[in-house]
């Protein structure tokens, strides 16, 4: 008993074989133009998504900037009040608290920038990879057409 899925697979194989014998449809220039239009819209959508991401997530990340670092911050004042000993040891204690706060602020800001800008950069890299692949396929199709024309000219 032959199943419907088997009939469908057979039909697909027959259609693809017939298309290959007749000269694959994707070798024709109008399909290249369709693919170029696809890339055109893919690029526009990618740019729109990247800008929307930067604006939306950037606003969420940078709109509520709270500076809990520096000499006037509450965390520094709490830490500085716990420093004891001679003047030099208190100075070292306070400076280490200040440097730790600055390091924490730096890493906090770097994380915010990565959250905002890495996804659009990744989308741009994806677009570049798709475009390179598309250009390689167009060049390969052009080489195949040239070889086909050369073979037809040699046989004629």
C-alpha positions as CSV (number, residue, x, y, z in Angstrom):
1,X,0.0,0.0,0.0
2,X,1.4,3.4,-1.0
3,X,1.0,6.2,1.4
4,X,0.1,9.8,0.5
5,X,3.5,11.0,1.9
6,X,5.3,8.6,-0.4
7,X,3.3,9.9,-3.4
8,X,4.2,13.4,-2.4
9,X,7.9,12.6,-2.1
10,X,7.9,10.9,-5.5
11,X,6.2,13.9,-7.1
12,X,8.7,16.3,-5.6
13,X,11.6,14.2,-6.9
14,X,10.0,14.0,-10.3
15,X,9.4,17.7,-10.4
16,X,12.9,18.6,-9.3
17,X,14.4,16.1,-11.8
18,X,12.3,17.7,-14.6
19,X,13.3,21.2,-13.5
20,X,17.0,20.1,-13.5
21,X,16.8,18.7,-17.0
22,X,15.0,21.7,-18.3
23,X,17.5,24.1,-16.8
24,X,17.0,24.8,-13.1
25,X,14.6,27.7,-12.5
26,X,16.9,29.3,-10.1
27,X,19.5,29.8,-12.8
28,X,17.2,32.3,-14.5
29,X,17.9,36.1,-14.1
30,X,14.3,36.9,-12.8
31,X,14.9,34.7,-9.8
32,X,18.1,36.6,-9.0
33,X,16.1,39.8,-9.1
34,X,13.5,38.2,-6.8
35,X,16.3,37.2,-4.4
36,X,17.8,40.7,-4.6
37,X,14.4,42.1,-3.7
38,X,14.3,39.7,-0.8
39,X,17.7,41.0,0.4
40,X,16.5,44.6,0.0
41,X,13.5,44.0,2.3
42,X,15.6,41.8,4.7
43,X,18.0,44.7,5.0
44,X,15.3,47.3,5.6
45,X,13.5,45.1,8.2
46,X,16.8,44.3,9.9
47,X,17.7,48.0,10.2
48,X,14.2,48.8,11.5
49,X,14.4,46.1,14.1
50,X,17.9,47.2,15.1
51,X,16.9,50.8,15.5
52,X,13.7,49.8,17.4
53,X,15.8,47.6,19.7
54,X,18.4,50.4,20.4
55,X,15.7,53.0,21.1
56,X,13.5,50.7,23.3
57,X,16.1,48.8,25.2
58,X,18.4,51.8,25.3
59,X,15.7,53.9,26.9
60,X,15.0,51.1,29.5
61,X,18.7,50.7,30.3
62,X,19.7,54.4,30.5
63,X,16.6,56.2,31.6
64,X,16.9,55.4,35.3
65,X,20.6,56.0,35.9
66,X,21.3,55.9,39.6
67,X,24.8,56.9,40.6
68,X,25.5,54.8,43.7
69,X,29.2,55.3,43.2
70,X,31.6,58.1,44.2
71,X,32.4,60.1,47.3
72,X,28.8,61.3,48.0
73,X,27.1,57.9,47.6
74,X,25.5,56.1,50.6
75,X,27.5,52.9,50.0
76,X,30.8,54.8,50.1
77,X,29.8,56.7,53.3
78,X,28.8,53.4,55.0
79,X,32.1,51.7,53.9
80,X,34.2,54.8,54.9
81,X,32.7,54.9,58.3
82,X,33.9,51.3,59.0
83,X,37.5,52.2,58.1
84,X,39.6,52.3,61.3
85,X,43.3,52.7,62.2
86,X,45.9,55.2,61.3
87,X,45.4,57.9,58.7
88,X,47.3,55.9,56.1
89,X,45.2,52.7,56.7
90,X,41.9,54.7,56.6
91,X,43.1,56.4,53.4
92,X,43.9,53.0,51.8
93,X,40.6,51.5,53.0
94,X,38.6,54.5,51.6
95,X,40.5,54.4,48.3
96,X,39.9,50.7,47.9
97,X,36.2,51.2,48.5
98,X,36.1,54.0,45.9
99,X,38.1,52.0,43.4
100,X,35.8,49.0,43.9
101,X,32.7,51.2,43.4
102,X,34.3,52.6,40.2
103,X,35.0,49.1,38.9
104,X,31.5,48.1,39.6
105,X,30.1,51.2,37.8
106,X,32.3,50.4,34.8
107,X,31.1,46.8,34.6
108,X,27.5,47.9,35.1
109,X,27.8,50.4,32.2
110,X,29.5,47.9,30.0
111,X,26.7,45.4,30.6
112,X,24.2,48.1,29.7
113,X,26.0,48.9,26.4
114,X,26.3,45.2,25.5
115,X,22.6,44.6,26.2
116,X,21.7,47.6,24.0
117,X,24.2,47.1,21.1
118,X,25.2,43.5,20.8
119,X,21.9,42.1,19.4
120,X,21.8,44.7,16.6
121,X,25.5,44.0,15.8
122,X,24.6,40.3,15.7
123,X,21.7,41.0,13.3
124,X,24.1,43.0,11.1
125,X,26.5,40.1,11.0
126,X,23.6,37.8,10.1
127,X,22.6,40.1,7.2
128,X,26.2,40.2,6.0
129,X,26.4,36.4,6.0
130,X,23.2,36.1,4.1
131,X,24.3,38.7,1.6
132,X,27.6,37.0,1.0
133,X,25.9,33.6,0.5
134,X,23.4,35.2,-1.9
135,X,26.2,36.9,-3.9
136,X,28.1,33.6,-4.1
137,X,25.0,31.8,-5.4
138,X,24.4,34.5,-8.0
139,X,28.1,34.2,-9.2
140,X,27.8,30.4,-9.3
141,X,24.6,30.6,-11.3
142,X,26.2,33.0,-13.7
143,X,29.2,30.6,-14.1
144,X,26.7,27.7,-14.8
145,X,24.9,29.8,-17.4
146,X,28.1,30.7,-19.1
147,X,29.3,27.1,-19.1
148,X,25.9,26.0,-20.5
149,X,26.0,28.6,-23.2
150,X,29.6,27.6,-24.1
151,X,28.6,23.9,-24.2
152,X,25.6,24.8,-26.5
153,X,27.9,26.9,-28.7
154,X,30.4,24.0,-29.0
155,X,27.7,21.4,-29.9
156,X,26.1,23.7,-32.5
